[in-house]
Amino acid sequence: HAGEFAKSGEFSGTAAYAGKVLGMVMKDEAPVLILADYHGGTKNNAGSGLFHMGAFKCNFTVEVVQMPQTESTGYCTFFDADGDTMIQRGEIEGSLGGPSEGIATFVHGTGKYEGITGDVVWNISPLPSAEQNTFQGWISFSGSYQLP
C-alpha cells in the first residue's frame, strides 16, 4: 500500500505556496498585524513517505514587531492522497516580504497519522507578488516524526 511508512523517521522536502492577505491592522502607513491564508503542495526529497505529493492549507497571523521584523503563528493542515490529515502549529520569525524560518509541531493527525508527534523546520523563501495582497514562494523543510 502506497500510504504506508515507518512508525518513526526523518524527512525533508520542498513545498510551494500561494496565498492572500485577508486583513490588516495599520498604524500610520505600516501594517502591525496581518491575517493571511495560503495553500500549496509538498514533495518529499526521498520520492515517497511523509508529505510526498500532498496538499496543505494554512491560516496565520503575522505581527510586525518592528518594521520589517515579523513574528507569525498559525496552523497548517496537510492532506495526503488517501484523505488522511496532519495538523501542525507553526511559529515563524522573519522579515516582511523577506526570508523567514519556522518551527512547527505536529498537534493532530487522522487515519494513519493518528497520534503523530514531532517537529519540522521550515525555511521560507518568498517570491515577488503576482498581484496586490497576494504572496507566494518556496519552503524547504526537514524534521522528524513518531507514531504510536
C-alpha positions as CSV (number, residue, x, y, z in Angstrom):
1,H,0.0,0.0,0.0
2,A,1.5,3.3,-1.1
3,G,0.4,5.2,2.0
4,E,2.5,3.1,4.4
5,F,5.7,4.3,6.0
6,A,7.8,3.7,9.1
7,K,6.4,4.4,12.6
8,S,9.2,7.0,13.1
9,G,11.8,8.7,11.0
10,E,13.2,11.8,9.5
11,F,12.1,13.5,6.3
12,S,12.9,16.5,4.1
13,G,11.3,18.1,1.2
14,T,10.1,21.1,-0.7
15,A,6.8,22.9,-0.7
16,A,5.3,25.6,-3.0
17,Y,2.8,28.0,-1.5
18,A,0.5,30.9,-2.6
19,G,-1.9,32.9,-0.5
20,K,-3.7,36.1,0.1
21,V,-3.9,38.8,2.8
22,L,-7.3,38.5,4.5
23,G,-7.0,41.6,6.6
24,M,-4.6,44.2,8.1
25,V,-4.4,46.4,11.1
26,M,-2.5,49.5,10.2
27,K,-0.5,52.0,12.3
28,D,0.1,55.1,10.2
29,E,1.4,53.8,6.9
30,A,2.6,50.4,8.1
31,P,0.8,47.2,8.9
32,V,1.1,45.9,12.5
33,L,-1.0,42.8,12.2
34,I,-1.7,40.8,9.0
35,L,-4.2,37.9,8.7
36,A,-3.1,35.5,5.9
37,D,-4.4,32.4,4.3
38,Y,-2.3,30.2,2.0
39,H,-2.2,26.8,0.4
40,G,0.1,24.7,-1.7
41,G,1.7,21.3,-2.3
42,T,4.6,19.3,-0.8
43,K,7.1,16.8,-2.2
44,N,9.4,14.6,-0.1
45,N,13.0,14.6,-1.3
46,A,13.1,10.8,-1.0
47,G,10.3,10.4,-3.5
48,S,7.9,8.8,-1.0
49,G,6.9,8.9,2.6
50,L,5.6,11.7,4.8
51,F,4.5,14.8,2.9
52,H,5.2,13.3,-0.6
53,M,2.8,14.7,-3.2
54,G,0.5,16.2,-0.5
55,A,-1.5,19.4,-0.3
56,F,-1.9,21.9,2.6
57,K,-3.8,24.8,3.8
58,C,-2.6,27.3,6.4
59,N,-4.0,30.2,8.4
60,F,-1.5,32.6,10.1
61,T,-1.5,35.8,12.0
62,V,1.6,37.9,11.2
63,E,2.7,40.5,13.7
64,V,5.1,43.2,12.5
65,V,7.2,43.6,15.7
66,Q,9.4,46.3,14.4
67,M,9.4,47.0,10.6
68,P,10.3,44.8,8.8
69,Q,10.7,42.2,11.5
70,T,7.8,39.8,11.8
71,E,6.6,37.0,14.2
72,S,3.8,34.7,13.0
73,T,1.8,32.0,14.5
74,G,-0.8,29.7,12.9
75,Y,-1.8,26.3,11.8
76,C,-1.4,24.2,8.7
77,T,-3.5,21.1,7.7
78,F,-1.8,18.6,5.4
79,F,-3.8,16.2,3.2
80,D,-2.5,13.1,1.5
81,A,-3.8,11.1,-1.4
82,D,-5.8,8.8,1.0
83,G,-7.6,11.7,2.6
84,D,-5.7,11.4,5.9
85,T,-4.6,14.6,7.5
86,M,-1.9,16.1,9.8
87,I,-2.1,19.4,11.6
88,Q,0.9,21.4,12.6
89,R,1.2,24.6,14.8
90,G,3.9,26.9,13.4
91,E,5.9,29.8,14.8
92,I,7.7,31.8,12.2
93,E,10.3,34.6,12.5
94,G,11.4,36.7,9.6
95,S,11.0,39.9,7.7
96,L,8.0,41.3,5.8
97,G,8.3,40.1,2.3
98,G,11.7,38.5,3.1
99,P,13.0,35.1,4.1
100,S,11.8,33.5,7.3
101,E,12.3,30.5,9.4
102,G,9.6,28.5,11.1
103,I,9.4,25.7,13.7
104,A,6.3,23.6,13.5
105,T,5.0,20.9,15.9
106,F,2.5,18.2,15.0
107,V,-0.6,18.6,17.1
108,H,-3.2,16.3,15.4
109,G,-3.5,13.5,12.9
110,T,-6.2,11.4,11.4
111,G,-6.1,7.9,9.8
112,K,-2.6,6.6,9.5
113,Y,-1.3,9.8,11.2
114,E,-3.4,9.5,14.4
115,G,-1.2,10.3,17.4
116,I,1.6,11.7,15.4
117,T,4.3,13.8,17.2
118,G,7.4,15.5,16.0
119,D,8.9,18.8,14.8
120,V,9.6,20.4,11.4
121,V,11.9,23.3,10.4
122,W,10.6,25.5,7.6
123,N,13.0,27.7,5.5
124,I,10.7,30.1,3.7
125,S,11.8,31.9,0.5
126,P,9.2,34.4,-0.8
127,L,8.9,35.2,-4.5
128,P,7.7,38.6,-5.9
129,S,4.0,39.2,-5.6
130,A,2.0,38.3,-8.7
131,E,-0.7,40.8,-7.7
132,Q,-1.6,43.1,-4.8
133,N,-2.5,41.4,-1.5
134,T,-1.1,38.0,-2.6
135,F,2.1,36.3,-1.9
136,Q,3.9,33.1,-3.0
137,G,7.1,31.3,-2.6
138,W,9.1,28.1,-1.7
139,I,9.7,26.3,1.5
140,S,12.4,23.7,2.1
141,F,11.5,21.6,5.2
142,S,13.0,18.9,7.3
143,G,12.1,17.2,10.5
144,S,11.3,14.0,12.4
145,Y,8.1,12.2,13.5
146,Q,6.9,9.5,15.7
147,L,3.7,7.5,15.5
148,P,2.3,5.5,18.5
